[in-house]
C-alpha cells in the first residue's frame, strides 16, 4: 500500500494537542490516509482515536494502515458534522479537523479533482450522493455558475469562465476534468492563463466545494465540537484557504468572547520553510487551536433535545 499524502504540520499539531490523561479519546474528523491519527497513536500508547471520513476508498487505506493499533482506532464512515451532531456531550479530549483535500484524491481517486487529468468530472467525496461536478457544470445556469465560482474561490474572471462553459456545453456535454480545464484556460486573458497558478485552479476549488457542501459543514461542526469536547479539551483546525479560515477564526473569537473557549493560537500557526519546501500543500495551511474552558456551559448542550 502506497501512502501519497503527507500530513500537514504534524509536529505543530502534536505540540498543541496534548491529552490530559493516558486514556484519552481523540476524534480525527478528517482522517484521510491516517497520517495524523498514526502520529497520535504512536505517541500515546493508550489513546483511542475515532477516525471519520466520508470517502470509503481513502478510509479503507487508513484502516489498513492503522490496523496495527487494533481496537485503539475505530473508523466511522460519515461526514464529520453528522457524527458530531449525535456524539455524546463531553465525550472527547482531542478533536482535530484537517479541512484540506488529500493528495490521494488528486492522484488515486480517479474522480476528476485534478485539472491535469482526463478523468470524468465527479469530485464527490461521498460516492452515494447524486450531485457531482459534471451535473454542476452542465446543468447550472450561467449566473448560478458565475456566482458559485466567485463565492467559493474569489475568481475574478468568474463571469467570463461561466459564459464560456455555457457556450461550450451547448456544443456537447462537458464530461472530463481536462476538457473543462481547457475551456477555462481559453476564457481568460493570456497574462492570467500563463500566470503563477493554473487558471483552472480556483474554479476547480469552487466546484469541489459546491459538490461536497464543504463550507456549509464547518460552523455547525465546530458548534458541536465545543459541546463534545470535555472541559479542558482541545480543538484544532487546519484550513487551506481564506473562506475556511474566516469561518473558524470568527467562530472561535465569538466563543472566546462568551468565555466558552480559550484561544491558544493568538495568530494562526503556519508551516515552516522546510515543510513548505518538501510538502507543497502546507504552504497555504493555517492552524488554529482552542481549549474548552472548564466549568463553563457551551450553549449547545441542549441542541439534540430542543432541535435548536
C-alpha positions as semicolon CSV with decimal commas, in nm:
position;residue;x (nm);y (nm);z (nm)
1;X;0,000;0,000;0,000
2;X;0,143;0,334;-0,107
3;X;0,079;0,642;0,107
4;X;0,067;0,950;-0,115
5;X;-0,037;1,220;0,133
6;X;0,191;1,380;0,392
7;X;0,001;1,519;0,693
8;X;0,038;1,895;0,717
9;X;0,205;2,049;1,025
10;X;0,217;1,715;1,205
11;X;0,467;1,828;1,466
12;X;0,284;2,153;1,532
13;X;-0,044;1,966;1,581
14;X;0,125;1,723;1,820
15;X;0,274;2,009;2,017
16;X;-0,068;2,168;2,078
17;X;-0,295;1,864;2,116
18;X;-0,155;1,710;2,433
19;X;-0,408;1,493;2,620
20;X;-0,455;1,548;2,993
21;X;-0,475;1,177;3,070
22;X;-0,342;0,849;2,932
23;X;-0,683;0,702;2,841
24;X;-0,784;0,999;2,629
25;X;-1,022;0,986;2,331
26;X;-0,945;1,173;2,011
27;X;-1,177;1,240;1,719
28;X;-0,992;1,279;1,390
29;X;-1,268;1,444;1,191
30;X;-1,092;1,419;0,855
31;X;-0,881;1,104;0,878
32;X;-0,774;1,080;0,516
33;X;-0,493;0,826;0,481
34;X;-0,443;0,835;0,858
35;X;-0,122;1,034;0,892
36;X;-0,224;1,248;1,188
37;X;-0,401;0,959;1,360
38;X;-0,093;0,738;1,327
39;X;0,127;1,006;1,483
40;X;-0,100;1,038;1,787
41;X;-0,148;0,664;1,832
42;X;0,228;0,612;1,825
43;X;0,300;0,890;2,072
44;X;0,027;0,800;2,323
45;X;0,009;0,420;2,379
46;X;-0,332;0,425;2,547
47;X;-0,500;0,690;2,336
48;X;-0,805;0,585;2,134
49;X;-0,886;0,753;1,804
50;X;-1,223;0,769;1,629
51;X;-1,144;0,830;1,262
52;X;-1,411;0,995;1,049
53;X;-1,417;1,016;0,670
54;X;-1,695;1,026;0,413
55;X;-1,485;0,871;0,137
56;X;-1,483;0,489;0,172
57;X;-1,180;0,446;-0,054
58;X;-0,945;0,663;0,148
59;X;-1,086;0,535;0,475
60;X;-1,005;0,180;0,366
61;X;-0,642;0,289;0,323
62;X;-0,637;0,446;0,668
63;X;-0,793;0,138;0,826
64;X;-0,531;-0,086;0,669
65;X;-0,251;0,149;0,773
66;X;-0,371;0,168;1,133
67;X;-0,471;-0,193;1,189
68;X;-0,151;-0,242;1,391
69;X;-0,317;-0,037;1,666
70;X;-0,607;-0,285;1,679
71;X;-0,911;-0,155;1,868
72;X;-0,743;0,175;1,954
73;X;-0,851;0,302;1,611
74;X;-1,218;0,298;1,516
75;X;-1,309;0,408;1,161
76;X;-1,650;0,566;1,110
77;X;-1,771;0,636;0,753
78;X;-1,954;0,970;0,775
79;X;-1,937;1,346;0,734
80;X;-1,781;1,496;1,045
81;X;-2,071;1,733;1,109
82;X;-2,316;1,440;1,108
83;X;-2,107;1,242;1,355
84;X;-2,057;1,532;1,595
85;X;-2,430;1,606;1,585
86;X;-2,501;1,273;1,754
87;X;-2,186;1,231;1,966
88;X;-2,223;1,240;2,343
89;X;-2,169;1,553;2,549
90;X;-1,814;1,597;2,676
91;X;-1,702;1,265;2,528
92;X;-1,370;1,359;2,360
93;X;-1,042;1,503;2,486
94;X;-0,894;1,600;2,149
95;X;-1,073;1,697;1,827
96;X;-0,882;1,759;1,504
97;X;-1,011;1,896;1,174
98;X;-0,780;1,898;0,870
99;X;-1,003;2,064;0,613
100;X;-0,776;2,023;0,314
101;X;-0,836;1,782;0,028
102;X;-0,596;1,487;0,038
103;X;-0,332;1,432;-0,229
104;X;-0,497;1,089;-0,262
105;X;-0,796;1,249;-0,432
106;X;-0,578;1,414;-0,694
107;X;-0,359;1,116;-0,779
108;X;-0,554;0,799;-0,694
109;X;-0,927;0,859;-0,668
110;X;-0,995;0,886;-1,045
111;X;-1,273;1,136;-0,979
112;X;-1,161;1,442;-1,170
113;X;-1,030;1,651;-0,881
114;X;-0,723;1,748;-1,081
115;X;-0,747;1,973;-1,387
116;X;-0,443;1,789;-1,521
117;X;-0,634;1,462;-1,558
118;X;-0,854;1,317;-1,831
119;X;-1,087;1,174;-1,566
120;X;-1,463;1,209;-1,551
121;X;-1,588;1,522;-1,375
122;X;-1,705;1,379;-1,045
123;X;-1,539;1,536;-0,736
124;X;-1,768;1,358;-0,489
125;X;-1,622;1,254;-0,156
126;X;-1,943;1,058;-0,092
127;X;-1,987;0,826;-0,392
128;X;-2,352;0,765;-0,299
129;X;-2,468;1,126;-0,332
130;X;-2,640;1,236;-0,651
131;X;-2,480;1,575;-0,717
132;X;-2,144;1,564;-0,895
133;X;-1,925;1,815;-1,077
134;X;-2,047;1,710;-1,421
135;X;-2,402;1,796;-1,320
136;X;-2,299;2,136;-1,185
137;X;-2,100;2,225;-1,497
138;X;-2,363;2,112;-1,746
139;X;-2,692;2,192;-1,573
140;X;-2,647;2,503;-1,356
141;X;-2,750;2,833;-1,515
142;X;-2,483;3,080;-1,626
143;X;-2,545;3,324;-1,340
144;X;-2,557;3,042;-1,085
145;X;-2,225;2,909;-1,215
146;X;-2,062;3,251;-1,213
147;X;-2,183;3,325;-0,862
148;X;-2,062;2,998;-0,711
149;X;-1,722;3,026;-0,883
150;X;-1,677;3,374;-0,741
151;X;-1,822;3,299;-0,399
152;X;-1,625;2,980;-0,341
153;X;-1,293;3,078;-0,496
154;X;-1,290;3,457;-0,534
155;X;-1,210;3,402;-0,902
156;X;-1,206;3,747;-1,066
157;X;-1,291;3,606;-1,411
158;X;-1,585;3,401;-1,286
159;X;-1,836;3,556;-1,526
160;X;-1,615;3,508;-1,831
161;X;-1,549;3,148;-1,730
162;X;-1,919;3,074;-1,672
163;X;-2,010;3,229;-2,007
164;X;-1,757;3,017;-2,193
165;X;-1,868;2,699;-2,014
166;X;-2,229;2,764;-2,120
167;X;-2,119;2,829;-2,479
168;X;-1,912;2,511;-2,497
169;X;-2,167;2,282;-2,333
170;X;-2,419;2,391;-2,597
171;X;-2,198;2,206;-2,846
172;X;-2,181;1,892;-2,633
173;X;-2,178;1,785;-2,270
174;X;-1,856;1,860;-2,081
175;X;-1,759;1,534;-1,913
176;X;-1,388;1,536;-1,823
177;X;-1,164;1,743;-1,599
178;X;-0,912;1,811;-1,875
179;X;-1,183;1,933;-2,116
180;X;-1,314;2,174;-1,854
181;X;-0,962;2,297;-1,777
182;X;-0,906;2,375;-2,146
183;X;-1,233;2,569;-2,163
184;X;-1,139;2,773;-1,858
185;X;-0,791;2,846;-1,996
186;X;-0,938;2,970;-2,323
187;X;-1,176;3,206;-2,145
188;X;-0,922;3,417;-1,954
189;X;-0,661;3,673;-2,072
190;X;-0,318;3,540;-2,178
191;X;-0,138;3,702;-1,884
192;X;-0,368;3,517;-1,646
193;X;-0,355;3,196;-1,849
194;X;0,021;3,174;-1,806
195;X;0,041;3,314;-1,455
196;X;0,177;3,168;-1,133
197;X;-0,108;2,919;-1,090
198;X;-0,312;2,731;-1,348
199;X;-0,617;2,940;-1,447
200;X;-0,848;2,647;-1,363
201;X;-0,727;2,617;-1,002
202;X;-0,987;2,841;-0,842
203;X;-1,278;2,716;-1,050
204;X;-1,198;2,355;-0,964
205;X;-1,184;2,451;-0,596
206;X;-1,526;2,616;-0,624
207;X;-1,679;2,314;-0,795
208;X;-1,541;2,079;-0,530
209;X;-1,677;2,296;-0,251
210;X;-2,020;2,311;-0,417
211;X;-2,039;1,936;-0,479
212;X;-1,941;1,843;-0,124
213;X;-2,102;2,138;0,059
214;X;-1,769;2,189;0,234
215;X;-1,822;2,538;0,371
216;X;-2,172;2,457;0,493
217;X;-2,034;2,193;0,730
218;X;-1,769;2,392;0,915
219;X;-1,953;2,616;1,161
220;X;-2,220;2,357;1,254
221;X;-1,942;2,104;1,318
222;X;-1,744;2,349;1,532
223;X;-2,052;2,423;1,742
224;X;-2,095;2,055;1,811
225;X;-1,722;2,004;1,868
226;X;-1,738;2,254;2,155
227;X;-2,023;2,055;2,307
228;X;-1,849;1,720;2,254
229;X;-1,514;1,835;2,396
230;X;-1,457;1,764;2,763
231;X;-1,375;2,056;2,995
232;X;-1,011;2,135;2,925
233;X;-1,037;1,951;2,593
234;X;-0,857;2,078;2,284
235;X;-0,994;2,153;1,937
236;X;-0,760;2,216;1,644
237;X;-0,848;2,316;1,288
238;X;-0,621;2,327;0,984
239;X;-0,756;2,535;0,696
240;X;-0,620;2,588;0,346
241;X;-0,795;2,895;0,209
242;X;-0,946;3,216;0,343
243;X;-1,308;3,103;0,309
244;X;-1,247;2,820;0,556
245;X;-1,018;3,015;0,786
246;X;-1,259;3,307;0,811
247;X;-1,534;3,084;0,949
248;X;-1,303;2,920;1,201
249;X;-1,147;3,248;1,316
250;X;-1,477;3,423;1,376
251;X;-1,640;3,125;1,544
252;X;-1,351;3,083;1,787
253;X;-1,344;3,458;1,857
254;X;-1,714;3,459;1,945
255;X;-1,681;3,154;2,168
256;X;-1,382;3,310;2,342
257;X;-1,575;3,634;2,393
258;X;-1,850;3,430;2,561
259;X;-1,597;3,258;2,785
260;X;-1,660;2,915;2,631
261;X;-1,311;2,856;2,492
262;X;-0,962;2,991;2,536
263;X;-0,774;3,066;2,215
264;X;-0,427;2,912;2,229
265;X;-0,306;3,045;1,894
266;X;-0,328;3,425;1,904
267;X;-0,221;3,420;1,540
268;X;-0,264;3,115;1,315
269;X;0,030;2,877;1,311
270;X;0,184;2,826;0,967
271;X;0,423;2,565;0,835
272;X;0,796;2,626;0,847
273;X;1,013;2,683;0,543
274;X;1,147;2,327;0,541
275;X;0,799;2,174;0,539
276;X;0,676;2,413;0,272
277;X;0,966;2,309;0,054
278;X;0,906;1,933;0,081
279;X;0,527;1,932;0,127
280;X;0,375;2,198;-0,105
281;X;0,015;2,174;0,029
282;X;0,142;2,308;0,361
283;X;0,222;2,648;0,208
284;X;-0,135;2,775;0,246
285;X;-0,219;2,592;0,569
286;X;-0,321;2,769;0,890
287;X;-0,363;2,601;1,227
288;X;-0,590;2,741;1,499
289;X;-0,632;2,578;1,841
290;X;-0,866;2,640;2,135
291;X;-0,918;2,485;2,478
292;X;-1,266;2,441;2,619
293;X;-1,296;2,636;2,941
294;X;-1,359;2,414;3,241
295;X;-1,686;2,463;3,426
296;X;-1,841;2,677;3,152
297;X;-2,155;2,573;2,967
298;X;-2,110;2,593;2,592
299;X;-2,460;2,691;2,488
300;X;-2,509;2,387;2,265
301;X;-2,562;2,116;2,525
302;X;-2,938;2,102;2,472
303;X;-2,933;2,111;2,093
304;X;-3,030;1,748;2,044
305;X;-3,326;1,777;2,282
306;X;-3,458;2,116;2,165
307;X;-3,375;2,092;1,796
308;X;-3,236;2,446;1,812
